[in-house]
């Protein structure tokens, strides 16, 4: 049964991404508990060419987009893996001003009325996360941490790929069940390329 609606986000993980000669390698996943919200917004645009009193030709450019992740607290390991932070000998997390970001793969689950869906964005370049702190009043309301990332397409097996979603298919349960063991990459057959 297919989902009619989706809701909830959980089970976020990240993995470092390295590129060499156009080939991408993914590190091991690190779990990032405490995710409260993930939003993504594609960038690119639609171009409509008009002729014969109508839309004659329509094309779309997919340049990736932006992701905003909100968590109860960004973990120290996540901060270090962004590339902007280092841990000193006493365990302090230090923001180093002249560091460049490390690209990350971001994976998470979205629940549905019938089945959960695994998702991964393959190449996400993080920004330096901001923060805030507020005084405690009559009640204690936890604050959250946010980080923005820019996701861009990468070439996999001759195709430009940005994101993948995988729902449990009874005929192929291994791909779904092993999804968080390693970064899942798409598998195509020759006939599926058209």
BABAVO-585787 format. One line per field, with one value per residue: residue number from 0; residue in one letter; chain; x, y, z of N, C-alpha, C, O in turn. Coordinates in nm, 2 decimals, padded with zeros to 4 digits, always signed. Example, Ala and Ser with C-alpha at 12.3 -4.5 7.8 and 13.67 -1.06 7.14 Angstrom:
# BABAVO-585787
i = 0/1 $
aa = a/s $
ch = A/A $
n_u = +01.32/+01.28 $
n_v = -00.57/-00.22 $
n_w = +00.78/+00.71 $
ca_u = +01.23/+01.37 $
ca_v = -00.45/-00.11 $
ca_w = +00.78/+00.71 $
c_u = +01.32/+01.29 $
c_v = -00.33/+00.00 $
c_w = +00.78/+00.79 $
o_u = +01.42/+01.34 $
o_v = -00.33/+00.11 $
o_w = +00.85/+00.80 $
This chain:
# BABAVO-585787
i = 0/1/2/3/4/5/6/7/8/9/10/11/12/13/14/15/16/17/18/19/20/21/22/23/24/25/26/27/28/29/30/31/32/33/34/35/36/37/38/39/40/41/42/43/44/45/46/47/48/49/50/51/52/53/54/55/56/57/58/59/60/61/62/63/64/65/66/67/68/69/70/71/72/73/74/75/76/77/78/79/80/81/82/83/84/85/86/87/88/89/90/91/92/93/94/95/96/97/98/99/100/101/102/103/104/105/106/107/108/109/110/111/112/113/114/115/116/117/118/119/120/121/122/123/124/125/126/127/128/129/130/131/132/133/134/135/136/137/138/139/140/141/142/143/144/145/146/147/148/149/150/151/152/153/154/155/156/157/158/159/160/161/162/163/164/165/166/167/168/169/170/171/172/173/174/175/176/177/178/179/180/181/182/183/184/185/186/187/188/189/190/191/192/193 $
aa = x/x/x/x/x/x/x/x/x/x/x/x/x/x/x/x/x/x/x/x/x/x/x/x/x/x/x/x/x/x/x/x/x/x/x/x/x/x/x/x/x/x/x/x/x/x/x/x/x/x/x/x/x/x/x/x/x/x/x/x/x/x/x/x/x/x/x/x/x/x/x/x/x/x/x/x/x/x/x/x/x/x/x/x/x/x/x/x/x/x/x/x/x/x/x/x/x/x/x/x/x/x/x/x/x/x/x/x/x/x/x/x/x/x/x/x/x/x/x/x/x/x/x/x/x/x/x/x/x/x/x/x/x/x/x/x/x/x/x/x/x/x/x/x/x/x/x/x/x/x/x/x/x/x/x/x/x/x/x/x/x/x/x/x/x/x/x/x/x/x/x/x/x/x/x/x/x/x/x/x/x/x/x/x/x/x/x/x/x/x/x/x/x/x $
ch = A/A/A/A/A/A/A/A/A/A/A/A/A/A/A/A/A/A/A/A/A/A/A/A/A/A/A/A/A/A/A/A/A/A/A/A/A/A/A/A/A/A/A/A/A/A/A/A/A/A/A/A/A/A/A/A/A/A/A/A/A/A/A/A/A/A/A/A/A/A/A/A/A/A/A/A/A/A/A/A/A/A/A/A/A/A/A/A/A/A/A/A/A/A/A/A/A/A/A/A/A/A/A/A/A/A/A/A/A/A/A/A/A/A/A/A/A/A/A/A/A/A/A/A/A/A/A/A/A/A/A/A/A/A/A/A/A/A/A/A/A/A/A/A/A/A/A/A/A/A/A/A/A/A/A/A/A/A/A/A/A/A/A/A/A/A/A/A/A/A/A/A/A/A/A/A/A/A/A/A/A/A/A/A/A/A/A/A/A/A/A/A/A/A $
n_u = +00.08/+00.06/+00.18/-00.05/-00.03/+00.24/+00.44/+00.62/+00.97/+01.27/+01.55/+01.79/+02.10/+02.45/+02.71/+03.05/+03.17/+03.39/+03.57/+03.73/+03.88/+03.63/+03.49/+03.30/+03.32/+03.18/+03.18/+03.14/+02.81/+02.70/+02.50/+02.25/+02.08/+01.77/+01.64/+01.42/+01.31/+01.33/+01.38/+01.36/+01.44/+01.42/+01.65/+01.69/+01.52/+01.23/+01.19/+01.00/+00.92/+00.74/+00.53/+00.32/+00.09/+00.10/+00.25/+00.53/+00.77/+00.91/+01.14/+01.34/+01.57/+01.77/+01.94/+02.00/+01.97/+01.86/+01.89/+01.74/+01.82/+01.68/+01.76/+01.74/+01.98/+02.28/+02.51/+02.84/+03.01/+02.88/+02.92/+03.21/+03.24/+03.14/+03.35/+03.42/+03.49/+03.71/+03.83/+04.00/+04.28/+04.18/+03.92/+03.75/+03.53/+03.62/+03.56/+03.71/+03.83/+03.95/+03.88/+03.74/+03.43/+03.33/+03.19/+02.88/+02.68/+02.34/+02.10/+01.77/+01.46/+01.12/+00.80/+00.50/+00.15/+00.13/+00.39/+00.73/+00.97/+01.29/+01.54/+01.80/+02.02/+02.28/+02.51/+02.60/+02.68/+02.78/+02.68/+02.82/+02.69/+02.45/+02.34/+02.15/+02.06/+01.85/+01.69/+01.56/+01.22/+00.90/+00.84/+01.03/+01.15/+01.28/+01.55/+01.63/+01.87/+02.00/+02.10/+02.21/+02.24/+02.37/+02.26/+02.39/+02.38/+02.54/+02.75/+02.65/+02.70/+02.68/+02.46/+02.32/+02.27/+02.08/+01.91/+01.76/+01.49/+01.36/+01.13/+01.00/+01.00/+00.85/+00.96/+01.23/+01.37/+01.62/+01.77/+01.62/+01.63/+01.90/+01.97/+02.09/+02.33/+02.53/+02.60/+02.35/+02.35/+02.20/+02.08/+02.07/+01.92/+02.01/+01.78/+01.63/+01.72/+01.61 $
n_v = -00.12/+00.22/+00.53/+00.78/+01.01/+01.19/+01.24/+01.36/+01.33/+01.16/+00.97/+01.08/+01.09/+01.15/+01.16/+01.19/+01.32/+01.26/+01.37/+01.27/+01.31/+01.32/+01.11/+01.00/+00.93/+00.79/+00.83/+00.65/+00.63/+00.86/+00.87/+01.12/+01.21/+01.37/+01.53/+01.78/+01.91/+01.91/+02.09/+02.14/+02.32/+02.34/+02.48/+02.65/+02.67/+02.72/+02.75/+02.89/+02.88/+03.06/+03.01/+03.00/+03.10/+02.98/+02.77/+02.66/+02.53/+02.39/+02.40/+02.29/+02.37/+02.20/+02.28/+02.18/+02.28/+02.42/+02.31/+02.32/+02.23/+02.15/+02.08/+01.94/+01.98/+02.04/+01.79/+01.75/+01.60/+01.62/+01.90/+01.90/+01.74/+01.91/+02.06/+02.31/+02.32/+02.22/+01.98/+02.05/+01.96/+01.95/+01.89/+02.09/+02.24/+02.41/+02.68/+02.73/+02.99/+03.00/+02.77/+02.55/+02.42/+02.08/+01.86/+01.68/+01.39/+01.37/+01.19/+01.06/+00.96/+00.98/+00.95/+00.78/+00.72/+00.46/+00.35/+00.40/+00.63/+00.62/+00.87/+01.04/+01.31/+01.37/+01.53/+01.78/+02.10/+02.25/+02.54/+02.78/+02.71/+02.90/+03.03/+03.05/+03.16/+03.17/+03.32/+03.13/+03.11/+03.11/+02.85/+02.58/+02.59/+02.41/+02.52/+02.52/+02.41/+02.52/+02.46/+02.55/+02.40/+02.37/+02.18/+02.00/+01.86/+01.56/+01.35/+01.03/+00.72/+00.82/+01.00/+01.30/+01.34/+01.43/+01.37/+01.10/+00.89/+00.61/+00.37/+00.09/-00.20/-00.50/-00.68/-00.62/-00.61/-00.59/-00.36/-00.15/-00.23/-00.23/+00.03/+00.24/+00.13/+00.19/+00.46/+00.46/+00.41/+00.48/+00.22/+00.12/-00.03/-00.11/-00.08/+00.10/+00.35/+00.53 $
n_w = +00.00/-00.09/+00.04/+00.15/+00.29/+00.44/+00.73/+01.01/+01.12/+01.15/+01.28/+01.17/+01.00/+00.92/+00.68/+00.58/+00.27/+00.01/-00.28/-00.57/-00.87/-01.00/-00.89/-00.62/-00.28/+00.01/+00.36/+00.67/+00.82/+01.07/+01.35/+01.42/+01.66/+01.78/+01.59/+01.49/+01.27/+00.92/+00.63/+00.28/-00.01/-00.35/-00.60/-00.90/-01.21/-01.42/-01.76/-02.00/-02.34/-02.56/-02.84/-03.13/-03.00/-02.74/-02.48/-02.61/-02.58/-02.29/-02.03/-01.76/-01.50/-01.28/-01.00/-00.76/-00.42/-00.11/+00.23/+00.55/+00.87/+01.18/+01.51/+01.84/+01.96/+01.79/+01.74/+01.89/+01.73/+01.48/+01.44/+01.42/+01.20/+01.00/+00.93/+01.01/+01.28/+01.54/+01.78/+02.08/+02.29/+02.55/+02.51/+02.43/+02.19/+01.91/+01.70/+01.40/+01.22/+00.96/+00.82/+00.57/+00.45/+00.49/+00.27/+00.31/+00.33/+00.39/+00.56/+00.64/+00.79/+00.69/+00.81/+00.71/+00.64/+00.56/+00.51/+00.61/+00.48/+00.36/+00.31/+00.13/+00.08/-00.13/-00.16/+00.03/+00.13/+00.42/+00.60/+00.84/+01.15/+01.33/+01.65/+01.96/+02.29/+02.57/+02.85/+03.14/+03.21/+03.37/+03.29/+03.15/+02.84/+02.59/+02.37/+02.02/+01.77/+01.46/+01.12/+00.80/+00.48/+00.15/-00.11/-00.39/-00.72/-00.80/-01.01/-01.08/-01.20/-01.46/-01.44/-01.32/-00.99/-00.70/-00.48/-00.31/-00.25/-00.07/-00.03/+00.15/-00.04/-00.09/-00.27/-00.28/-00.01/+00.11/+00.03/+00.15/+00.43/+00.48/+00.46/+00.63/+00.68/+00.51/+00.28/+00.05/-00.29/-00.61/-00.82/-01.15/-01.44/-01.77/-01.94/-01.80/-01.83/-02.02 $
ca_u = +00.00/+00.14/+00.14/-00.14/+00.03/+00.37/+00.45/+00.73/+01.10/+01.35/+01.66/+01.89/+02.24/+02.53/+02.84/+03.15/+03.18/+03.51/+03.57/+03.86/+03.87/+03.49/+03.43/+03.26/+03.33/+03.10/+03.22/+03.04/+02.71/+02.70/+02.36/+02.23/+01.94/+01.71/+01.60/+01.29/+01.25/+01.41/+01.31/+01.45/+01.39/+01.51/+01.68/+01.68/+01.41/+01.16/+01.20/+00.89/+00.93/+00.61/+00.51/+00.19/+00.00/+00.10/+00.38/+00.58/+00.88/+00.93/+01.26/+01.37/+01.71/+01.78/+02.07/+02.01/+01.88/+01.90/+01.83/+01.75/+01.80/+01.66/+01.77/+01.74/+02.12/+02.37/+02.61/+02.98/+03.06/+02.83/+02.99/+03.34/+03.24/+03.11/+03.48/+03.44/+03.52/+03.80/+03.83/+04.13/+04.33/+04.10/+03.78/+03.68/+03.50/+03.67/+03.53/+03.84/+03.78/+03.99/+03.85/+03.65/+03.33/+03.33/+03.05/+02.82/+02.55/+02.24/+02.00/+01.67/+01.33/+00.99/+00.70/+00.38/+00.04/+00.15/+00.53/+00.83/+01.05/+01.43/+01.58/+01.94/+02.08/+02.41/+02.63/+02.55/+02.78/+02.72/+02.72/+02.85/+02.57/+02.43/+02.29/+02.09/+02.03/+01.75/+01.67/+01.45/+01.11/+00.82/+00.85/+01.16/+01.12/+01.41/+01.57/+01.68/+01.99/+01.97/+02.21/+02.17/+02.33/+02.34/+02.28/+02.41/+02.38/+02.67/+02.73/+02.66/+02.67/+02.64/+02.34/+02.33/+02.18/+02.08/+01.84/+01.70/+01.39/+01.34/+01.02/+01.01/+00.94/+00.86/+01.05/+01.37/+01.37/+01.75/+01.81/+01.56/+01.67/+02.04/+01.99/+02.17/+02.46/+02.63/+02.52/+02.29/+02.36/+02.11/+02.11/+01.98/+01.94/+02.02/+01.65/+01.56/+01.78/+01.53 $
ca_v = +00.00/+00.34/+00.64/+00.89/+01.13/+01.18/+01.32/+01.32/+01.32/+01.09/+00.89/+01.15/+01.05/+01.22/+01.09/+01.27/+01.29/+01.30/+01.36/+01.26/+01.28/+01.31/+01.00/+01.03/+00.83/+00.83/+00.77/+00.58/+00.71/+00.89/+00.90/+01.25/+01.21/+01.49/+01.61/+01.83/+01.96/+01.93/+02.15/+02.16/+02.40/+02.33/+02.60/+02.63/+02.74/+02.68/+02.84/+02.87/+02.95/+03.07/+03.02/+02.96/+03.14/+02.89/+02.72/+02.58/+02.45/+02.42/+02.33/+02.31/+02.35/+02.16/+02.31/+02.14/+02.37/+02.44/+02.23/+02.37/+02.12/+02.19/+01.98/+01.98/+02.03/+01.98/+01.72/+01.79/+01.52/+01.69/+02.03/+01.87/+01.69/+02.02/+02.11/+02.44/+02.31/+02.12/+01.96/+02.07/+01.85/+01.94/+01.85/+02.21/+02.25/+02.54/+02.73/+02.78/+03.09/+02.99/+02.64/+02.53/+02.32/+01.94/+01.81/+01.57/+01.32/+01.38/+01.09/+01.07/+00.90/+01.05/+00.85/+00.79/+00.64/+00.32/+00.31/+00.50/+00.65/+00.66/+00.98/+01.09/+01.41/+01.31/+01.63/+01.89/+02.18/+02.32/+02.68/+02.78/+02.72/+03.00/+02.98/+03.15/+03.12/+03.26/+03.29/+03.05/+03.18/+03.02/+02.71/+02.56/+02.56/+02.39/+02.59/+02.43/+02.45/+02.51/+02.47/+02.55/+02.34/+02.38/+02.05/+02.01/+01.73/+01.49/+01.25/+00.89/+00.63/+00.90/+01.08/+01.40/+01.30/+01.52/+01.32/+00.97/+00.84/+00.47/+00.31/-00.06/-00.28/-00.64/-00.76/-00.58/-00.56/-00.57/-00.22/-00.07/-00.27/-00.20/+00.17/+00.32/+00.06/+00.26/+00.55/+00.39/+00.48/+00.42/+00.11/+00.13/-00.13/-00.04/-00.04/+00.20/+00.48/+00.61 $
ca_w = +00.00/-00.10/+00.14/+00.11/+00.35/+00.51/+00.85/+01.11/+01.07/+01.25/+01.23/+01.08/+01.00/+00.82/+00.64/+00.51/+00.13/-00.06/-00.43/-00.64/-01.01/-01.04/-00.82/-00.49/-00.18/+00.13/+00.48/+00.75/+00.88/+01.21/+01.39/+01.48/+01.73/+01.82/+01.48/+01.50/+01.15/+00.80/+00.52/+00.16/-00.11/-00.47/-00.67/-01.05/-01.26/-01.53/-01.87/-02.10/-02.46/-02.62/-02.99/-03.17/-02.90/-02.63/-02.44/-02.72/-02.52/-02.15/-01.98/-01.62/-01.46/-01.14/-00.95/-00.62/-00.34/+00.03/+00.34/+00.68/+00.97/+01.31/+01.60/+01.98/+01.97/+01.69/+01.82/+01.87/+01.61/+01.36/+01.42/+01.38/+01.06/+00.90/+00.88/+01.07/+01.42/+01.58/+01.93/+02.14/+02.38/+02.67/+02.48/+02.38/+02.05/+01.87/+01.56/+01.34/+01.12/+00.82/+00.77/+00.46/+00.48/+00.44/+00.22/+00.39/+00.29/+00.50/+00.55/+00.74/+00.76/+00.69/+00.83/+00.63/+00.69/+00.53/+00.52/+00.63/+00.36/+00.38/+00.22/+00.14/+00.00/-00.15/-00.15/+00.11/+00.18/+00.53/+00.64/+00.98/+01.23/+01.43/+01.78/+02.05/+02.42/+02.63/+02.99/+03.18/+03.27/+03.45/+03.24/+03.08/+02.70/+02.52/+02.24/+01.92/+01.69/+01.31/+01.03/+00.66/+00.39/+00.01/-00.18/-00.53/-00.79/-00.83/-01.12/-01.04/-01.32/-01.58/-01.42/-01.21/-00.88/-00.58/-00.36/-00.33/-00.15/-00.08/+00.05/+00.15/-00.15/-00.05/-00.36/-00.26/+00.12/+00.16/+00.01/+00.26/+00.56/+00.50/+00.41/+00.71/+00.70/+00.42/+00.19/-00.06/-00.42/-00.71/-00.91/-01.27/-01.54/-01.90/-02.00/-01.71/-01.85/-02.11 $
c_u = +00.09/+00.09/+00.04/-00.09/+00.16/+00.37/+00.57/+00.86/+01.18/+01.47/+01.76/+02.03/+02.32/+02.66/+02.92/+03.15/+03.32/+03.50/+03.71/+03.84/+03.73/+03.42/+03.41/+03.26/+03.26/+03.16/+03.11/+02.94/+02.73/+02.56/+02.36/+02.09/+01.90/+01.67/+01.45/+01.22/+01.36/+01.33/+01.41/+01.37/+01.48/+01.54/+01.69/+01.56/+01.35/+01.16/+01.09/+00.91/+00.79/+00.61/+00.37/+00.08/-00.01/+00.24/+00.43/+00.69/+00.90/+01.05/+01.27/+01.51/+01.70/+01.92/+02.09/+01.92/+01.94/+01.82/+01.85/+01.72/+01.79/+01.67/+01.77/+01.88/+02.21/+02.48/+02.75/+03.04/+03.01/+02.90/+03.14/+03.34/+03.20/+03.24/+03.51/+03.49/+03.63/+03.79/+03.98/+04.16/+04.25/+03.95/+03.70/+03.65/+03.53/+03.63/+03.66/+03.80/+03.83/+03.97/+03.74/+03.55/+03.37/+03.20/+03.01/+02.70/+02.46/+02.13/+01.90/+01.55/+01.22/+00.89/+00.58/+00.27/+00.05/+00.29/+00.62/+00.91/+01.19/+01.47/+01.73/+01.96/+02.23/+02.53/+02.58/+02.66/+02.73/+02.77/+02.76/+02.72/+02.57/+02.38/+02.22/+02.07/+01.94/+01.73/+01.56/+01.35/+01.03/+00.82/+00.98/+01.12/+01.26/+01.42/+01.63/+01.80/+01.95/+02.10/+02.15/+02.28/+02.28/+02.37/+02.29/+02.41/+02.53/+02.65/+02.76/+02.62/+02.62/+02.52/+02.37/+02.22/+02.19/+02.03/+01.78/+01.60/+01.36/+01.23/+01.03/+00.93/+00.96/+00.95/+01.20/+01.39/+01.52/+01.80/+01.75/+01.62/+01.82/+02.07/+02.09/+02.31/+02.57/+02.54/+02.48/+02.30/+02.26/+02.16/+02.01/+02.01/+01.95/+01.89/+01.59/+01.62/+01.70/+01.44 $
c_v = +00.12/+00.44/+00.74/+01.02/+01.09/+01.28/+01.27/+01.31/+01.25/+01.03/+00.96/+01.10/+01.14/+01.14/+01.19/+01.22/+01.34/+01.28/+01.36/+01.22/+01.26/+01.19/+01.04/+00.91/+00.88/+00.75/+00.70/+00.68/+00.74/+00.93/+01.04/+01.26/+01.35/+01.58/+01.65/+01.87/+01.95/+01.98/+02.16/+02.24/+02.40/+02.47/+02.56/+02.70/+02.68/+02.79/+02.80/+02.95/+02.95/+03.08/+02.97/+02.98/+03.05/+02.86/+02.62/+02.48/+02.49/+02.33/+02.37/+02.28/+02.31/+02.18/+02.26/+02.23/+02.38/+02.35/+02.31/+02.25/+02.19/+02.07/+02.03/+02.04/+01.96/+01.92/+01.77/+01.72/+01.58/+01.82/+02.00/+01.83/+01.79/+02.07/+02.25/+02.44/+02.20/+02.10/+01.98/+01.96/+01.84/+01.92/+01.97/+02.20/+02.40/+02.57/+02.79/+02.86/+03.06/+02.85/+02.64/+02.42/+02.18/+01.91/+01.69/+01.51/+01.33/+01.28/+01.10/+00.99/+01.00/+00.94/+00.88/+00.71/+00.49/+00.27/+00.43/+00.51/+00.69/+00.77/+01.01/+01.20/+01.38/+01.41/+01.76/+01.97/+02.27/+02.46/+02.67/+02.80/+02.83/+02.94/+03.09/+03.08/+03.22/+03.22/+03.20/+03.13/+03.09/+02.88/+02.70/+02.51/+02.54/+02.47/+02.48/+02.49/+02.43/+02.52/+02.47/+02.48/+02.36/+02.24/+02.07/+01.87/+01.69/+01.39/+01.11/+00.80/+00.71/+00.99/+01.18/+01.37/+01.39/+01.44/+01.18/+00.94/+00.69/+00.42/+00.16/-00.12/-00.43/-00.72/-00.73/-00.52/-00.52/-00.42/-00.13/-00.10/-00.24/-00.05/+00.25/+00.25/+00.13/+00.35/+00.47/+00.47/+00.41/+00.31/+00.11/+00.01/-00.05/+00.00/+00.07/+00.34/+00.58/+00.69 $
c_w = +00.00/+00.01/+00.07/+00.17/+00.42/+00.62/+00.93/+01.04/+01.18/+01.19/+01.14/+01.11/+00.90/+00.79/+00.56/+00.36/+00.08/-00.21/-00.48/-00.78/-01.06/-00.98/-00.68/-00.40/-00.05/+00.25/+00.55/+00.81/+01.02/+01.25/+01.45/+01.54/+01.76/+01.71/+01.50/+01.37/+01.04/+00.69/+00.40/+00.06/-00.24/-00.53/-00.82/-01.10/-01.39/-01.64/-01.97/-02.22/-02.53/-02.77/-03.02/-03.06/-02.78/-02.58/-02.54/-02.67/-02.38/-02.10/-01.83/-01.58/-01.31/-01.09/-00.81/-00.54/-00.20/+00.12/+00.47/+00.78/+01.10/+01.40/+01.74/+02.01/+01.87/+01.77/+01.79/+01.75/+01.48/+01.33/+01.37/+01.23/+00.96/+00.85/+00.95/+01.21/+01.44/+01.74/+01.98/+02.23/+02.51/+02.64/+02.43/+02.23/+02.01/+01.73/+01.51/+01.22/+00.98/+00.76/+00.66/+00.50/+00.42/+00.39/+00.29/+00.31/+00.41/+00.47/+00.66/+00.70/+00.77/+00.71/+00.74/+00.69/+00.67/+00.56/+00.54/+00.50/+00.40/+00.27/+00.24/+00.04/-00.01/-00.12/-00.10/+00.17/+00.29/+00.54/+00.79/+01.06/+01.32/+01.56/+01.85/+02.19/+02.48/+02.77/+03.02/+03.25/+03.36/+03.41/+03.16/+02.94/+02.63/+02.39/+02.14/+01.84/+01.54/+01.23/+00.89/+00.58/+00.24/-00.05/-00.33/-00.59/-00.81/-00.94/-01.06/-01.16/-01.44/-01.56/-01.31/-01.11/-00.76/-00.46/-00.40/-00.22/-00.17/+00.02/+00.04/+00.04/-00.11/-00.14/-00.34/-00.12/+00.17/+00.14/+00.12/+00.39/+00.59/+00.47/+00.49/+00.74/+00.62/+00.33/+00.07/-00.19/-00.52/-00.79/-01.03/-01.36/-01.67/-01.96/-01.92/-01.74/-01.93/-02.03 $
o_u = +00.18/-00.02/+00.05/-00.11/+00.19/+00.31/+00.61/+00.87/+01.16/+01.49/+01.81/+02.07/+02.26/+02.70/+02.87/+03.14/+03.36/+03.43/+03.79/+03.79/+03.71/+03.31/+03.49/+03.22/+03.27/+03.19/+03.00/+02.97/+02.78/+02.50/+02.45/+02.00/+01.98/+01.65/+01.37/+01.10/+01.48/+01.22/+01.53/+01.25/+01.59/+01.46/+01.69/+01.50/+01.41/+01.15/+01.09/+00.92/+00.73/+00.70/+00.31/-00.01/-00.12/+00.34/+00.37/+00.70/+00.91/+01.06/+01.23/+01.57/+01.64/+02.01/+02.18/+01.80/+02.06/+01.71/+01.96/+01.62/+01.87/+01.60/+01.78/+01.88/+02.21/+02.54/+02.78/+03.12/+03.09/+02.94/+03.18/+03.42/+03.22/+03.24/+03.63/+03.54/+03.64/+03.75/+04.07/+04.08/+04.25/+03.87/+03.58/+03.74/+03.47/+03.66/+03.71/+03.74/+03.76/+04.04/+03.66/+03.59/+03.42/+03.10/+03.09/+02.63/+02.50/+02.06/+01.94/+01.54/+01.22/+00.88/+00.57/+00.29/+00.00/+00.31/+00.59/+00.92/+01.20/+01.42/+01.78/+01.92/+02.29/+02.63/+02.53/+02.74/+02.64/+02.87/+02.74/+02.65/+02.67/+02.38/+02.22/+02.08/+01.95/+01.76/+01.47/+01.38/+01.09/+00.81/+01.04/+01.07/+01.34/+01.33/+01.66/+01.82/+01.88/+02.19/+02.06/+02.40/+02.16/+02.48/+02.22/+02.45/+02.62/+02.53/+02.86/+02.50/+02.52/+02.48/+02.45/+02.10/+02.30/+02.09/+01.75/+01.63/+01.35/+01.25/+01.08/+00.81/+01.07/+01.00/+01.28/+01.42/+01.53/+01.86/+01.82/+01.65/+01.85/+02.19/+02.17/+02.38/+02.69/+02.42/+02.56/+02.27/+02.24/+02.28/+01.89/+02.12/+01.91/+01.88/+01.50/+01.57/+01.71/+01.36 $
o_v = +00.13/+00.44/+00.77/+01.12/+00.98/+01.38/+01.16/+01.28/+01.29/+01.03/+00.90/+01.07/+01.20/+01.05/+01.27/+01.11/+01.45/+01.19/+01.43/+01.11/+01.18/+01.17/+01.10/+00.80/+00.99/+00.64/+00.68/+00.79/+00.65/+01.02/+01.08/+01.31/+01.44/+01.70/+01.57/+01.88/+01.99/+01.93/+02.19/+02.22/+02.44/+02.56/+02.44/+02.78/+02.60/+02.91/+02.69/+03.07/+02.84/+03.16/+02.89/+02.90/+03.03/+02.91/+02.51/+02.37/+02.61/+02.21/+02.47/+02.18/+02.38/+02.10/+02.31/+02.25/+02.37/+02.32/+02.36/+02.19/+02.27/+01.97/+02.15/+02.14/+01.84/+01.98/+01.83/+01.79/+01.60/+01.84/+02.07/+01.87/+01.77/+02.13/+02.29/+02.54/+02.10/+02.19/+01.92/+01.87/+01.74/+01.92/+01.95/+02.15/+02.49/+02.49/+02.89/+02.81/+03.10/+02.81/+02.74/+02.33/+02.17/+01.92/+01.61/+01.58/+01.30/+01.29/+01.13/+00.95/+01.09/+00.85/+00.99/+00.63/+00.41/+00.16/+00.54/+00.41/+00.79/+00.76/+00.99/+01.19/+01.37/+01.37/+01.84/+01.92/+02.35/+02.50/+02.57/+02.89/+02.87/+02.82/+03.20/+02.96/+03.34/+03.11/+03.18/+03.21/+03.01/+02.79/+02.80/+02.40/+02.63/+02.50/+02.37/+02.61/+02.34/+02.59/+02.39/+02.50/+02.38/+02.19/+02.16/+01.78/+01.77/+01.34/+01.08/+00.82/+00.67/+01.06/+01.15/+01.38/+01.43/+01.45/+01.16/+00.98/+00.65/+00.44/+00.10/-00.10/-00.47/-00.83/-00.81/-00.41/-00.44/-00.37/-00.04/-00.01/-00.21/-00.01/+00.32/+00.30/+00.13/+00.32/+00.42/+00.59/+00.29/+00.31/+00.10/-00.05/+00.07/+00.11/+00.14/+00.44/+00.70/+00.77 $
o_w = +00.08/+00.05/-00.04/+00.11/+00.44/+00.62/+00.92/+00.92/+01.30/+01.07/+01.05/+01.22/+00.81/+00.88/+00.48/+00.33/+00.11/-00.25/-00.43/-00.81/-01.15/-01.00/-00.62/-00.43/-00.01/+00.24/+00.50/+00.84/+01.09/+01.18/+01.53/+01.48/+01.77/+01.73/+01.52/+01.36/+01.07/+00.66/+00.42/+00.04/-00.23/-00.51/-00.85/-01.02/-01.46/-01.61/-02.02/-02.21/-02.55/-02.83/-02.94/-03.04/-02.72/-02.64/-02.55/-02.71/-02.35/-02.13/-01.79/-01.63/-01.23/-01.13/-00.74/-00.58/-00.18/+00.10/+00.49/+00.77/+01.14/+01.38/+01.77/+02.08/+01.86/+01.86/+01.69/+01.67/+01.39/+01.22/+01.28/+01.15/+00.84/+00.74/+00.94/+01.27/+01.36/+01.81/+01.92/+02.26/+02.57/+02.73/+02.41/+02.16/+02.06/+01.64/+01.56/+01.12/+00.88/+00.67/+00.66/+00.57/+00.31/+00.46/+00.33/+00.23/+00.52/+00.36/+00.77/+00.58/+00.86/+00.62/+00.69/+00.79/+00.74/+00.61/+00.50/+00.43/+00.47/+00.16/+00.35/-00.08/+00.10/-00.07/-00.17/+00.24/+00.27/+00.49/+00.86/+01.04/+01.38/+01.58/+01.82/+02.20/+02.46/+02.82/+02.94/+03.33/+03.43/+03.50/+03.11/+02.92/+02.62/+02.32/+02.18/+01.85/+01.51/+01.28/+00.86/+00.60/+00.22/-00.05/-00.39/-00.53/-00.83/-00.95/-01.00/-01.21/-01.50/-01.66/-01.21/-01.14/-00.72/-00.35/-00.52/-00.10/-00.29/+00.14/-00.06/+00.02/-00.09/-00.10/-00.39/-00.10/+00.26/+00.23/+00.17/+00.47/+00.70/+00.46/+00.44/+00.82/+00.66/+00.31/-00.01/-00.19/-00.51/-00.83/-01.01/-01.35/-01.68/-02.02/-01.97/-01.69/-01.92/-02.09 $
